[in-house]
Amino acid sequence: MTTIEPIHWVKSSYSNNGGTCVEWAPSNVPATQVVPVRDSKRPSGPSLLVSTSAWSGLIALVRTADV
């Protein structure tokens, strides 16, 4: 029998500034090769599953953007 572990969500480092924030589940990535993402203000709402390559591209884009 396979045991399914609960997903451990991690908030964005910007979650405390009052803006729109996301959570992701890094511990889920090694086993599934997908990155679960959700709105931190709606934890029981839907989540988006993103490929690891798409997630890496998004993070690279965010890091180079003017803030």
C-alpha positions in Angstrom: 0.0 0.0 0.0 1.3 3.5 -0.9 1.0 6.2 1.6 0.4 9.7 0.2 2.1 12.4 2.2 0.3 15.7 2.7 1.7 18.5 0.6 3.9 20.9 2.5 3.2 24.4 1.2 5.8 27.2 1.4 4.8 30.9 1.1 6.5 33.4 -1.1 9.0 35.5 0.7 6.8 38.5 -0.3 3.7 37.2 1.5 4.1 39.6 4.5 4.0 42.8 2.4 0.2 42.6 1.8 0.5 41.9 -1.9 -0.9 39.1 -4.0 1.1 36.0 -3.0 1.6 32.4 -4.0 2.6 29.2 -2.3 4.5 26.3 -3.8 5.3 22.8 -2.7 9.1 22.2 -3.2 9.0 18.8 -1.3 6.6 17.5 -3.9 8.9 18.1 -6.9 11.5 15.3 -6.6 8.8 12.6 -6.7 6.5 14.0 -9.3 8.6 16.4 -11.4 5.8 19.0 -11.2 5.6 22.1 -9.1 2.2 22.6 -7.3 1.4 26.3 -7.0 -1.6 28.0 -5.3 -2.9 31.3 -4.1 -1.9 31.8 -0.5 -5.1 33.7 0.2 -7.2 30.7 -1.0 -5.5 27.6 0.5 -8.6 25.4 -0.1 -8.9 26.7 -3.7 -7.5 25.1 -6.8 -3.8 24.6 -7.4 -1.8 24.8 -10.6 0.6 22.0 -11.6 3.6 23.4 -13.5 6.4 21.5 -15.1 9.9 21.9 -13.5 11.2 23.5 -16.7 8.3 26.0 -16.9 8.8 26.8 -13.1 12.6 27.4 -13.7 11.8 29.7 -16.6 9.3 31.7 -14.6 11.7 32.1 -11.7 14.5 33.3 -14.1 12.1 35.8 -15.7 11.0 37.2 -12.3 14.7 37.5 -11.2 15.5 39.7 -14.2 12.4 41.8 -14.2 12.5 45.4 -13.0 10.7 45.8 -9.8 
